[in-house]
Amino acid sequence: MASDARFFYGHWLIVAGFVTQFVSVGAQNYAIGAFMVPMTQELGWTRAEFILPRSIGQIVMALTGFYVGSHVDRRGAQPFMLFGLSVLTAALFALSFVQAWWQWVVLNGVVLTVGAALIGNLVVNVTLAKWFVEKRGQAVAWASMGVSFAGIGVTPAVTRCIDSFGWRVGWQAMAAAALLLTLPAALLMRRAPEDHGLSPDGKTKAQIAAGGGARAQADFEASLTRQQALRTPTFYLLVVAFGMSQVLIPVVLFQTIPFMTDAGYSRATAALMITLASVPALVTKPVWGWLIDRMNPKPLAAFSAMLAGASLVMIVFSVQARSEVWEYAAFLLLGVGWGGAIPMQEVIWGSYFGRRYLGAVRSAALPFALVLGAGGPLLVAHYQDVTGSYDLAFLVVAGMSIAGGALVLALPKNTRHRMHVTREGQPS
């Protein structure tokens, strides 16, 4: 893989990351809402019982990520993605034969989640963080467009498939699509540019000699190990801030279709709202990425989380009022807030802790962050089962997102954080 000023292999990794995140997030999040009503009606489950595997899945994903993160640092993403693809495809196909609730819990909550975790956000973004430093925000943003594209393509397509052929065929169609899309993408993955005689951001040897790679080198040398990161207050502030703000995403993805159908809207209209949010999330990601690489990401991340929270408040009251104009506006604004969530989070983690051990550091954060979010969708579904309404639960989740954004603003400056711990893990 020779160095070429006109082409940088890292751009292929952005494409691969786009595809794998489209599949993993689409299978875990965007498709679930379309299955809720037909599966619960046929199988006699409550909505809380339906959602429980996704909450279990948050914990399973955390445990999987904790193990995989440090190994991605050493071995690269490809072997994990190939194994994860086989697990994910098998789980999706097996879901079409579910008869008992325990089967749903095991297949969706455990097997599918393990497969998705091995091809999804953590593995992709850790890899991209090694290939890009100066352009990390843009790289992660372009790749994470696959997440938003899943909302545009997966939700309406799966809803239409289920309504036409039944939910069992829907799972089989998703299995086939996952295999066909993810296999080529997984084969493209590589561990780090240095393994192939390349430099981060596609810097040529001449540019490196002229000092163009100084930022990437400094980022590498200042990297904190997992143990060092765990000794810093910043690590835990990041976990709580992003954990609180991220609860909103699965709640809205899982519950929007039943929330709106309960209010008297058609399934097609409800699915359209997910698409409506996904379009601005998709198109604003490059803008967010461009801004992140040029500005302090903390106020940007805070604004993103607060906008998403405020938009969910608008959604609740506009649906109550049956105001279509405000509904459309609210879901569009929600998408803008979503657009910045993934790139902002990944860039902030990388900027505080460096790229050398980032897989291990990010994986250590997963158990804390995902446990915070594991109960959100389940509690919201349980609240609806008990009260017959989503409204108050949605407002609480919105408040958590706004509070998480405010907490991001409380993060210490990078320079102070880096000076607090030396490379040996001792106070400087």
C-alpha positions in Angstrom: 0.0 0.0 0.0 2.2 2.8 -1.3 1.9 6.4 -0.3 0.3 8.6 -2.9 -0.3 12.3 -2.6 -3.4 11.9 -4.7 -5.0 9.1 -2.7 -5.2 8.2 0.9 -6.4 4.7 1.9 -8.0 6.2 5.0 -10.8 7.4 2.7 -11.8 3.8 1.9 -12.1 3.3 5.6 -14.6 6.1 5.8 -16.7 4.4 3.1 -16.4 1.1 5.0 -17.4 2.7 8.2 -20.4 4.3 6.6 -21.6 0.9 5.4 -21.0 -1.0 8.6 -22.6 1.7 10.8 -25.6 1.8 8.5 -26.0 -2.0 9.0 -25.3 -2.2 12.7 -27.3 0.8 13.8 -30.1 0.0 11.4 -30.4 -3.5 12.7 -30.3 -2.5 16.4 -32.2 0.7 16.4 -34.0 2.0 13.3 -35.7 -1.2 12.4 -37.0 -2.2 15.9 -39.8 0.3 16.1 -41.4 -1.1 12.9 -41.5 -4.6 14.5 -43.0 -3.6 17.9 -46.7 -3.5 17.1 -47.0 -6.5 14.8 -44.8 -8.7 17.0 -46.5 -7.8 20.3 -49.9 -8.2 18.8 -49.2 -11.7 17.4 -47.1 -13.0 20.3 -49.0 -11.4 23.1 -46.1 -9.5 24.7 -46.2 -6.1 26.4 -44.2 -3.3 25.0 -41.9 -3.4 28.0 -41.2 -7.1 27.3 -40.5 -6.3 23.6 -38.0 -3.5 24.5 -36.3 -5.4 27.4 -33.8 -7.2 25.0 -32.6 -3.8 23.8 -31.9 -2.7 27.3 -30.1 -6.0 27.9 -28.3 -5.4 24.6 -26.9 -2.1 26.0 -25.1 -4.1 28.8 -24.0 -6.8 26.4 -22.6 -4.2 24.0 -20.7 -2.7 26.9 -19.2 -6.0 27.9 -18.3 -6.8 24.3 -16.8 -3.4 23.7 -14.8 -3.6 26.9 -13.1 -6.8 25.6 -12.8 -5.8 22.0 -11.5 -2.2 22.4 -7.9 -3.0 23.4 -7.7 -5.8 20.9 -8.7 -3.5 18.1 -5.7 -1.3 19.1 -3.5 -4.3 18.5 -5.1 -6.4 15.8 -7.2 -3.9 13.8 -10.9 -4.1 13.0 -11.1 -6.6 10.2 -11.1 -9.9 12.1 -13.7 -8.6 14.5 -15.9 -7.3 11.7 -15.8 -10.6 9.8 -16.7 -12.6 12.9 -19.3 -10.0 13.9 -21.0 -10.1 10.5 -21.5 -13.9 10.7 -23.0 -13.5 14.2 -25.3 -10.6 13.2 -26.5 -12.3 10.0 -27.3 -15.5 11.8 -29.2 -13.6 14.6 -31.3 -11.6 12.1 -32.3 -14.7 10.2 -33.1 -16.7 13.4 -35.3 -13.9 14.6 -37.8 -14.7 11.8 -38.5 -18.0 13.6 -39.1 -16.6 17.1 -42.1 -18.1 18.9 -41.2 -17.7 22.6 -40.2 -14.6 24.5 -37.0 -16.1 25.8 -35.9 -16.7 22.2 -36.5 -13.0 21.5 -34.4 -12.0 24.5 -31.5 -14.3 23.7 -31.4 -13.6 19.9 -32.1 -9.8 20.0 -30.6 -8.9 23.4 -27.4 -11.0 23.2 -26.6 -12.6 19.8 -27.6 -9.7 17.6 -26.0 -7.2 19.9 -22.6 -9.0 19.9 -22.6 -9.1 16.2 -23.6 -5.4 15.8 -21.0 -4.3 18.4 -18.2 -6.0 16.4 -19.0 -4.1 13.2 -20.4 -0.9 14.7 -19.5 2.5 16.2 -16.7 1.6 18.6 -14.6 -0.5 16.1 -15.1 1.9 13.3 -14.5 5.1 15.1 -11.4 3.8 17.0 -10.0 2.8 13.6 -10.7 6.2 12.0 -9.2 8.0 15.0 -5.9 6.2 14.2 -6.0 7.2 10.5 -7.1 10.8 11.0 -6.0 13.4 13.6 -6.2 16.9 12.0 -9.3 15.8 10.0 -10.7 13.4 12.6 -14.0 15.4 12.9 -14.7 15.2 9.2 -13.7 11.6 8.9 -16.0 10.4 11.8 -18.8 12.7 10.5 -18.7 11.3 7.0 -18.6 7.7 8.3 -21.4 8.3 10.8 -23.6 9.5 8.0 -24.3 5.8 7.6 -26.1 5.9 11.0 -28.4 8.7 9.7 -28.9 7.0 6.3 -30.2 4.0 8.1 -33.0 6.2 9.4 -33.8 7.3 5.8 -33.6 3.9 4.2 -34.1 1.2 6.9 -37.2 2.4 8.8 -39.6 3.0 5.8 -38.2 0.0 3.9 -38.6 -2.4 6.8 -42.1 -1.0 7.7 -43.2 -1.4 4.1 -41.8 -5.0 4.0 -43.5 -5.9 7.2 -46.9 -4.4 6.2 -46.7 -6.3 2.8 -45.1 -9.7 3.8 -45.2 -9.9 7.5 -42.6 -9.4 10.3 -40.9 -12.8 9.8 -40.0 -11.9 6.2 -38.8 -8.5 7.4 -36.1 -10.2 9.6 -35.0 -12.4 6.7 -34.7 -9.5 4.3 -32.5 -7.7 6.9 -30.2 -10.7 7.2 -29.6 -10.9 3.5 -29.0 -7.1 3.2 -26.6 -7.2 6.2 -24.5 -9.9 4.6 -24.3 -8.4 1.1 -23.5 -4.9 2.4 -21.1 -5.6 5.2 -18.8 -8.3 3.8 -17.0 -6.0 1.3 -16.7 -3.2 3.8 -15.2 -5.5 6.4 -12.5 -6.6 4.0 -11.4 -3.0 3.4 -10.5 -2.4 7.1 -6.9 -1.9 8.2 -5.5 -1.3 11.7 -3.3 1.9 11.4 -1.6 3.9 8.6 1.9 3.3 10.0 1.4 -0.5 9.3 1.4 0.3 5.6 4.1 3.0 5.5 1.5 5.8 5.6 0.9 8.7 8.0 -2.3 10.0 9.6 -4.5 12.3 7.4 -2.6 11.2 4.3 0.5 13.3 5.0 3.3 12.7 2.4 6.9 12.1 3.5 7.7 15.6 2.3 5.0 17.1 4.5 6.2 15.1 7.4 9.7 16.2 6.9 8.5 19.8 6.8 6.8 19.3 10.2 3.3 18.7 8.8 2.8 15.7 11.0 3.6 17.3 14.3 0.1 17.4 15.6 -0.4 13.7 14.9 2.9 12.8 16.5 2.0 14.9 19.6 -1.4 13.2 19.8 0.2 9.8 19.7 2.9 10.6 22.3 0.4 12.2 24.7 -2.0 9.3 24.6 -3.2 8.0 27.9 -3.5 4.3 28.6 -6.8 2.9 30.0 -5.4 2.8 33.5 -4.3 6.4 33.3 -7.6 7.6 31.8 -9.5 5.9 34.7 -7.5 8.1 37.1 -8.8 11.3 35.7 -12.1 13.1 36.6 -12.5 14.0 32.9 -13.1 10.4 32.0 -16.1 10.1 34.4 -17.5 13.5 33.4 -17.5 12.4 29.8 -19.2 9.2 30.6 -22.0 10.8 32.5 -22.4 13.7 30.1 -22.6 11.6 27.0 -24.5 8.8 28.8 -27.3 11.3 29.7 -27.5 12.9 26.3 -27.4 9.6 24.4 -30.5 8.1 26.2 -32.7 10.1 23.9 -31.6 8.4 20.7 -32.7 4.8 21.4 -35.9 6.0 23.1 -37.0 8.0 20.1 -35.9 5.3 17.6 -37.7 2.5 19.4 -40.8 4.4 20.5 -41.7 6.9 17.8 -43.8 4.6 15.7 -45.9 3.3 18.7 -46.0 6.8 20.2 -47.5 8.3 17.1 -49.8 5.4 16.2 -51.2 5.5 19.8 -52.0 9.2 19.0 -54.0 8.2 15.9 -51.3 8.5 13.2 -50.7 5.8 10.6 -47.7 3.5 10.7 -46.5 5.1 7.4 -46.7 8.6 8.8 -44.9 7.5 12.0 -42.1 5.9 10.0 -41.9 9.1 7.9 -41.1 11.1 11.1 -38.0 8.9 11.6 -37.0 9.6 8.0 -37.7 13.3 8.5 -35.2 13.4 11.4 -32.7 11.3 9.6 -32.4 13.6 6.6 -31.0 16.7 8.4 -28.9 14.3 10.6 -27.4 13.0 7.4 -26.8 16.3 5.6 -25.5 18.2 8.6 -22.9 15.7 9.6 -20.2 17.0 7.2 -21.0 20.5 8.5 -20.6 19.4 12.1 -17.4 17.6 11.2 -16.0 20.7 9.5 -16.9 22.9 12.5 -15.4 20.4 15.0 -12.0 20.4 13.2 -11.9 24.3 13.4 -13.6 25.1 16.7 -13.8 24.1 20.3 -16.0 21.0 20.2 -17.4 21.3 23.7 -19.9 24.1 23.1 -20.8 22.4 19.8 -21.5 19.1 21.6 -23.5 21.0 24.3 -25.6 22.7 21.6 -26.2 19.4 19.8 -27.5 17.7 22.9 -29.6 20.6 24.1 -31.2 21.0 20.6 -32.1 17.3 20.6 -33.7 17.6 24.0 -35.6 20.8 23.2 -36.8 19.2 19.9 -38.2 16.2 21.8 -40.2 18.6 24.0 -41.6 20.2 20.8 -42.5 16.7 19.5 -44.6 15.8 22.6 -46.6 19.0 22.6 -47.0 19.2 18.8 -48.4 15.6 18.7 -50.7 16.5 21.5 -52.0 19.5 19.6 -52.0 17.5 16.2 -50.0 20.4 14.7 -48.4 18.9 11.6 -46.3 22.0 10.9 -44.7 22.0 14.4 -44.3 18.2 14.2 -42.3 18.5 11.0 -40.2 21.3 12.4 -39.5 19.4 15.6 -38.4 16.2 13.9 -36.2 18.3 11.5 -34.5 20.1 14.4 -34.1 16.8 16.2 -32.2 15.5 13.2 -29.9 18.5 13.3 -29.1 17.8 16.9 -28.5 14.1 16.2 -26.2 15.0 13.3 -23.5 16.3 15.7 -23.9 13.6 18.4 -21.5 10.9 17.1 -18.7 13.0 15.5 -18.7 15.3 18.5 -18.4 12.5 21.0 -15.6 10.7 19.2 -13.5 13.8 18.6 -13.8 14.9 22.2 -12.7 11.5 23.5 -9.8 11.4 21.0 -8.7 15.0 21.9 -8.6 14.2 25.6 -6.9 10.8 25.5 -5.1 10.5 22.2 -5.2 7.8 19.5 -2.6 5.3 20.6 -4.8 3.5 23.3 -8.2 5.0 22.3 -9.8 1.6 21.8 -9.0 0.5 25.3 -10.1 3.9 26.8 -13.4 4.0 24.8 -14.2 0.4 25.7 -13.6 1.2 29.4 -16.2 3.9 29.1 -18.9 1.7 27.5 -20.0 -0.2 30.7 -20.6 3.1 32.5 -22.2 5.0 29.5 -24.4 2.1 28.2 -25.7 1.1 31.7 -26.9 4.7 32.0 -28.8 4.3 28.8 -29.9 0.7 29.2 -32.8 1.5 31.4 -34.1 4.4 29.4 -36.1 2.6 26.6 -37.3 -0.1 29.1 -38.6 2.4 31.6 -40.3 4.5 28.9 -42.0 1.4 27.5 -43.0 0.3 31.1 -44.4 3.8 31.8 -46.6 3.5 28.6 -47.8 0.0 29.6 -48.9 1.4 33.0 -50.3 4.8 32.1 -51.2 4.4 28.4 -49.1 7.5 27.5 -45.5 8.3 26.5 -45.7 12.0 27.2 -44.1 12.5 30.7 -41.5 9.8 30.0 -40.4 11.6 26.8 -40.2 14.9 28.6 -37.9 13.4 31.3 -35.7 12.0 28.6 -35.6 15.4 26.9 -34.5 16.9 30.2 -31.7 14.4 30.6 -30.4 15.3 27.1 -30.4 19.0 28.0 -28.6 18.3 31.3 -26.0 16.2 29.5 -25.3 19.0 27.2 -24.8 21.4 30.1 -22.4 18.9 31.7 -20.2 18.9 28.6 -19.6 22.6 29.1 -18.2 21.8 32.6 -15.4 19.6 31.2 -11.9 20.9 32.0 -9.6 22.3 29.4 -7.5 19.8 27.5 -4.2 21.3 28.4 -5.0 21.2 32.1 -6.2 17.5 31.7 -3.1 16.5 29.9 -0.8 18.1 32.4 -2.6 16.5 35.2 -1.3 13.0 34.3 2.2 12.2 32.9 2.8 9.3 30.6 3.8 7.2 33.6 0.4 7.9 35.2 1.8 10.1 37.9 0.9 13.8 38.6 3.3 16.1 36.8 
